[in-house]
Amino acid sequence: MLLNISRLCIQYPGRASPAVANVSLGLRAGDLGVLIGPSGCGKTTVLRAVAGLERAAGGTIHLGGELVSSAAVHLAPENRRIGMVFQDYALFPHLDVEHNVGFGIHRLPAQEREARVSEVLSLVGLLESRHRYPHELSGGQQQRVALARALAPRPRLLLLDEPFSSLDVELRERLSHELRAILKAAQATALFVTHDQFEAFAMGDVIGVMHEGSLQQWDDAYSLYHRPATRFVAEFIGHGVFAPATISQHGESVVVQTALGDLVNVQECPLPSAYPKGVCDILLRADDIVHDDTAPVKAEVMRKAFRGSEFLYTLRLRDGQTLLAHVPSHHDHKIGEWIGIRADVDHLVTFAQK
């Protein structure tokens, strides 16, 4: 592992609980890791600790096999060979692109510095803009200049703290794919912080979900979505709700009884013995609920959000249970209308009832 964090704790003076508690993760050379979670969950604090901007109260951080942080050891940020891209890019307005990118490698011989600046500007597609100034560039171009500047000194790890936060949604989605391609082409190792799931999925080889200073799960996107380790991860990733269910054995088959009817032939379904009397909560995501006018179960449309090709409907069953459903946008039902729905679940995610 290029980056190895083990049981990291960060404690701020005057606060009863730690800002980060027992966080452990590993990032291999060439991989892109993402930390995601709601505001105040500790993801940026972890990033700052890796950079050397926060001291560890406990645990360790190893970088390239070198101990850089512990309760007793703190390697200065400038000695960690880490590059950073900040939310506001922090470009020098009085320097053109070329001199912004070359700022961190000014000690190199002039010819070598010029060659490296040209190399990274070519990598981010801004070679022809080398003599322009930051105010002459778009937000996306400024972000790529900041990235080129961070890559120029050949850091062993790159840290990015919500670099798209000041950009509009459409541009953020496009740039997240571009940034991944650039970092892969540069064979860079990076740790990225965001609160946006789409950015996380677009960027990350491995993604960590944080909540209240704790790392809930460190995994690939597919596993986070289909095999969430905690209820928080299950609720945070994607659109879904928990619904009561009872798992029972019928001969050689396992049946899951729900308010939407019995679910059968479900993959990776736990046995009834996994929960007392088989009673549990199941995760029903919006794409598990199918609009079907012929279905015996009806639900009232409480809210709807237009998403272009589909609506995200918030539905309520007669017993008060709330569900979410993705419905093609040509099915434009009114608020208060009752529609038929059924569950189409092939992968069951279950947790003990609260």
Protein Blocks (a to p, Z undefined) as FASTA:
>chain_A
ZZdcehiacddehiabafbghiacdddehiacdddddehilmmmmmmmmnopaccfedcd
deehiafbdfkbccdfklnopacddfklopafkbcfklmmmmmmmmpcfklmmmmmmmmm
mmnopmmmmmpcfklpcfklmmmmmmmmmmmnopabdcdehkllmpcfklmmmmmmmmmm
mmmmnopacddddfbfklmmmmpmbdcddeehiafbgcdfklmmmmcfbfklmmmnocdd
ddddddddehjbccdddfkbpcehiehiacfklpghhiacddddfklpccdfkbmbdcdd
fbdcdehjaccdddddfkopacdddddfklccdehiacddddddfbdcddddZZ
